[in-house]
Amino acid sequence: MKQHYIFFSVLFFLGFALSAQTLDTEYIPTSEVPEAIIAKQEFLFPSKYVEGWQAISDEISGPELYISKFKENTETGFSATYTSDGVLVYHSKFLPEASLPETAVLKIRSEYDRYEIQSGYLITIPTPKQEIYRIDILDGIRLQYLYYTVNGQQIPEESLPIEIRLFEK
């Protein structure tokens, strides 16, 4: 039942994702975040300090996704993305190049030799649980995202989970 709910929620947001979106890069006050999302954040990440909230909004209907930016102790670079009713879409952790899977880094250096690895993220999708690395590479001014399994195998864009295809672009 829960999987059906998440599936239909994602399908609902498919139409939203294809419409005009804006990511408010400014933090929004916690008072503008629905209580269900705050409660879910506190439940899932109880020892994490939320540094701020952002919203992805449809220009017509307002915020549809909320992103918490948080830290653990002194380590920053964590985020979690929620639907407006408090369902966790995914969470991620920023990773410097040295923390990325060596297999993926070596493949990128040989196949994308004109690109420079900028950083990466370990993205965790809760249902069904999947962990995927997003590695950001740069060729001058062009930023590109590459996705890899935890074993260092590249994932073609068309094979990515829908949560990533919709909300990571």
N, C-alpha and C positions, 0 to 999 in steps of 0.2 A: 504494500500500500504506500509506504513512504517513498519507495523508488518511483512509483507512478506519479506521485505528487511532484517530486523533483523533476522528473521527465517533462511533465506538463508545464511546470514553472519555467523550465529552460525553453520549451517551445513558445511559451507566451513571450518570453524575452527575445526570441528570435526576431519577431516583428519589430520589437523595440530597438534591437541592435541594428537593424537595417535602416531604421529611420535616423533622423539627425540626432546626434548625441553630443554632449559636451562634458568634458571632465573638468570640474571646477578644481583647479590646482590650488586654490585657496582652501584652507581648512574651514569647516563650518562649525558652529558651536555645537557642543554635545546636546544642548536642548533641542536642536533641530533633527536629531537622530531618533527614530522610533524606539520606544522602550524595549520592544521585543529584540531588537538588534543589540542594544546595550546589554540586555540580560544574557543573550547568546554569547556575546564576546566575553563577558565575565565568567560564564560557565565553561566555555571551551579553553580560554586562556586566562585562568585566574591569577597567575603570578606575573602577568604582563602589564606594563604601564602604557596606556593609550596616549600617544603624543598628539593625535589629532584625527579628525574625520574628514573625508572627502565624499562628494556625491557625484554620480554619473546621472545626468538627467536628460530627459526628453524635453525639448524646448516648450512643448505644449503642456504635458501632464506633470512636469516636475521630477524630483529625484526618484529613480527606480532602483539604483544600486548604491550601496554605501560601502566605503572602504575605510577600515581602521588602519592607522599607521601606529605600530607599537614597538616597544622594546622590552627586552628581558635583561634585568640588571643593567649593565651599561652597554649591552649589545643592541644596536639599532638595525633597521632594515627588514622588519617583519610587517606583513600586511594581511588583512583578511577582507574578502569581498562577500557581501551579503545582499540578498534580495530585500525589498522593502518590508517583507513580513518576517524577516529574521532567519531565513534559510541560508546557511553557509554555502557559497558557490565554490570557493577554494581559498586557500591561504598560501602565502609564499614567504620565502626568506631570501634576502639579498646575499649573494656570494661573490667574493672577489675571485679573480681568475685562478689563484692558487687552490681554491676550494672546489673547483669544478672537476668532473670526472676526467682523469688523464686520457682515457681512450678518446673521448669527445674532443678534447683540446688538441690532441695529435692529429685527428682527422680534419679538424677545422684548419689547422696550420698547413696541412698538405693540400686540401681541396679548395680553400679560400685564402690562398697565399697573399693576395693583395689586401686582405682585410685584417683588422686588428681586433682582438678580443677585448671588449670593454669590461664586461662583468656578466653575471648570470643570476638566475633565481631558481630556487628549488620550489616548484609549485606542487601543492598537495590538493588533490580533489578527494573529498571525503566519501562520496557514494557513486560507484564503487571506488574504494580507495586506490588511488593511482598517484605515483610521484613522477614528475617530469621536470627535466632541467630545461629552462629557457636560457639560451646563451646569446648575448647581444654582441654583434660584430659590426665594425664600422669600416667603410671604404671611403675615406675623405669625409663627405657630408652625408652619405647614405647609410642609414642604420638598418640592419636586418636582424630578424630573430630566427634562431635555429633551435629546434627542439630535440631532446635526446632522452632516452630511457635512463634509468639508474645504472644500467649496464653499459652505457655509452653508445647505444645504437641510435642513429638519427631517425626521427619520426617525420614522415612526409606530412605537410600541412593538411592534406585531405584525410589523414588518419588520426589527427588530433581529436581529443574529446571535445564535444560541442561547447563545453564551458570555456575552453581556451580559445577556440575559433571565434566565439562570439565576443568575449570580454577582454581578450589580451591584445586586440588590434588597435 
